[in-house]
Amino acid sequence: MRRALLILAALSVIALAGPANAGFLAGPLENDFEGRVERDRTTYFGFDLKSKRGTQSVAKVTARLRYACTDGEAGPATARVKGKLRVESDRFAGRLRRTADFVTRGGAAGKIKYRIRGKFTTKRKAKGTIDAEVRFRSGMKTRGSERVRCYTGEVDWKAKRGADVEPVVPMRGDR
């Protein structure tokens, strides 16, 4: 139990550190399209749909996902990445990244990458997959630092325009 709380606290640092610079969110989650990942109430997936000169693009992708790390830690983290994915024939795909300029647990700078595929099933609904990864050097070791990679694996998401979705954060002792 104590180890689980320590893991959750360590990954919470990722989600809360450097919100203004990194795109990590401290406030409420708001996007045009909002939904869940793998039907898990503790997750969130959202994005905005932008139109410019007849071309649509997906922007401001935000996700609260559960990560597993190579150093044995695991837990949720929330991040918004900048960049746009062009929509063609109701489909979109690509990689969005955010590098350096944010602090992860242990005070180390890191980078985050989302690989996203999706399609609009109607004008109000979309679905697809996301594969997320956070990389940083851990400053927690006394002999140098180790490279840490936290990842989600490829997971399914569904989102709906105008939905008001907030992740349910488990209370202490809940699993």
N, C-alpha and C positions, 0 to 999 in steps of 0.2 A: 504494500500500500504506500509506504513512504517513498519507495523508488518510483512508483507511478506518479506521485505528486511532484517529485523532483524532475522527472522527464517532462511533465506537462509545464512546469514552471520554466524549464530551460527553453522549450520551444515557444513559449509565450513571449520570451524575449525577442525571438525572431519576428513575431507578429507585431510587437509594440515598438521596437527600436526604429528610430529615424522615420517616423511617418511622413513628414513633409517632403523629404528628399527621395525616399525609396519607393513611394507608392504604397507602402504598408499603411493600413487603415486603422485608425483608432476610433473613429466615429461610426455612425450607422452606414450600412451597405445600401447603395441605391444605384440601380441601373435601369435602362428601358426594359430589358429582358432579364428576368430573375428566375432561379430555380435551384434544384438540388443535384448533387452528384451521387450516383448509385442509390437514390432514394433514401439517403442518410440525412436525418433531421439536423445533425450537427454540422452539415456542410452548406456551402453556398456557391453558386456559379451565376455570374451575371455579365452583361455587356450592353453597350449602347449601339444603336444602329444609326449611322450617319449617312446623309445623302448630299452629294455635291455634284452639280452639273450632270445629273442623271445617273451617276455612279454611286452605288451603295457600298458601305464598308462597315465592318465590325470594329469597334474601338472601346477603350477603357475596360478591358477584360479584367474582371475581379473574381477571385476564387478563395474560398476557405476550404482547404483540403487537409486530409490526414496524411502525414509524411512518416516514413520510416528512414532512419539514418544509418549510415555505414558504421557509426560508432556505437550502435545499439540503442540509441534514443529513438523515441517516436512521439507523435502528437500532432495537433492541428496548428496551422499557420494561415494567415490571411494576407493576401497581397493583390495589388492592382498594378498591372503593367501597361505601359504606354505603347503606342503603335497601332496600326490598322491592318485589317485583313480584308481584301477586296471580295465582294460578293458577286459571283457569276453563276447564273442559272440556279439561283437559290442555294448555292453552296459556297462555303469558305473554308480555307485551310492555311496553315502556316505556323511560323514560330515567332513568338514575342519574347523579348529579353529585357532584363534590367541588370546593369552591371555596376559594381562598386558602389559608391556613394550611399550605402546603407550599412548598418551595423547588425550583425547576427549575434547569437549567444557567444559569450566569452569576449565580446568587443572586437571581433574580426570582421573585416569587410568581406562582402560576398556578392554572388550574382544569382539571379533566378531566371528560369527559362520555362515557358509554356509552349507545348506543341498541341495545337488545337485543330480539330476537324469538326465541321458542323453543317447542318442544312436546315432550311426553313421548311417545316412540314405544312404550315399554313401561314397566313400573314401574322398570326399572333403566337405561334409556337415554333420552337427550334429544338433540335437535339443533336448530339454528337459525342465526341470523346476529347479528353484532355489528358496529357501526360506532363506532369510538372516536376521540376528539379531545382533544388537550392544547393549551391556549392560554396564552401568557405573553408578557411584554415582555422582550426580550433586553437585558441590561445590558452586552453585550460590545462595543457600538459606542461610539466616542468622542463622536459627535454625537448625543446623545439615545439613545432606545431604539426598536427596531422591534418591532411586534407579530409574534409567531411563532405559527404554527398547525401542529401536527403531527397527522397523521391516518392512519388505516389504510385507509379505504374500507370498504365493506360486505364482510365475509368470513364464510364458513361455519364453524361449529363443531359438534363432536360430543362428547358427554360420557357417561360411564357411572358409575353408582353403585358405590362401593367400589373404583374403579380407583386405582392409585397411580402417577400421572403426574408426572414431573419434566421440565422442559425440558432439552434437551441444549444446553449452551453450547459453541459452537465454540472450538477451541483457536486460539492465534495462528497465522496463516498459512492456516487452513482457511477455506473460503468457504461 
